[in-house]
Amino acid sequence: MLRIAVPNKGSLSEAASAMLREAGYNQRRDAKELILDDPDNSAQFVFLRPRDIALYVGSGTLDVGVTGRDLLLDSRAPADEILPLGFARSTFRFAGRPGAATSVRDLEGRRIATSYSGLLAKHLAEHGVTADIVHLDGAVETAVALGIADVIADVVETGTTLRAAGLEVFGEPIMTSEAVLVRSSGAAADPAVDVLVRRLQGVLVARQYVMVDYDCPKHLVEQACAITPGLESPTVSPMANPDWVAVRAMVKRSVTNQVMDDLYEVGARAILVTSIHACRL
């Protein structure tokens, strides 16, 4: 049975469970459940604090898990990222009062508050900077106002909380993060893990692409297919009218309307767009 660690609360938990559900796995209906068996898929889900997941997976207690890249690297657990999942994106950055610093080089000897001590220590060492790291479990943005730090290093999504505290980001991002699937370093090949990865990849593709169907005059099909090349190539089928063909292709969801406009300009008609619920490439 494949044992999978999933965040137990918050937006990361909701997004991870939604993706696993789209991949065909059962997910809990009661947020109080900490363990959920999915016998149809030979899987068991264990709901944990996101910060602890890399440690459980790295120790081999659990086979794989969903956590943030920032939490994985901060934990220093012997676990590796095997698949980025495309949600919960954020950046890890320095912030301080306006004019406090402009780059990591300005932080020599300063006090830096963070909840990601391991990640910050590694970054400072890479730049040859010695600073006093003040570890906090939460509310890092108040550390400067309360006088226990000169600047902070924290995960930033929109920056609204920092601005409300009178802080602004400076310097280059320490790292970019998103939700990732992790596995113990050096773990042996496991067909169940391969199935999970393929299913999640299928969800990622289904979220990024749509299926476009349209009718096209036969003499214009080359121009139309240049607009919708698909992944390998579009499907072109004959129609009752021998002068027309039906074309089907996958296109990026983000450019759907532009593609429809371009097809119409070329001469395609009956242009239809449908969502993809799952796929295997």
Secondary structure, DSSP 8 states (H G I E B T S, - for coil): -EEEEEE-SHHHHHHHHHHHHHTT----SSTT-SEEEEGGGTEEEEEE-HHHHHHHHHTTSSSEEEEEHHHHHHHT-SEEEEEE-S-S-EEEEEEESTTS-SSGGGGTT-EEEES-HHHHHHHHHHTT---EEEE-SS-GGGTTTTTS-SEEEEEESSSHHHHHTT-EEEEEEEEEE-EEEEEETT----HHHHHHHHHHHHHHHHHHEEEEEEEEEGGGHHHHHHH---SS--EEEE-SSTTEEEEEEEEEGGGHHHHHHHHHHHT-EEEEEEE------
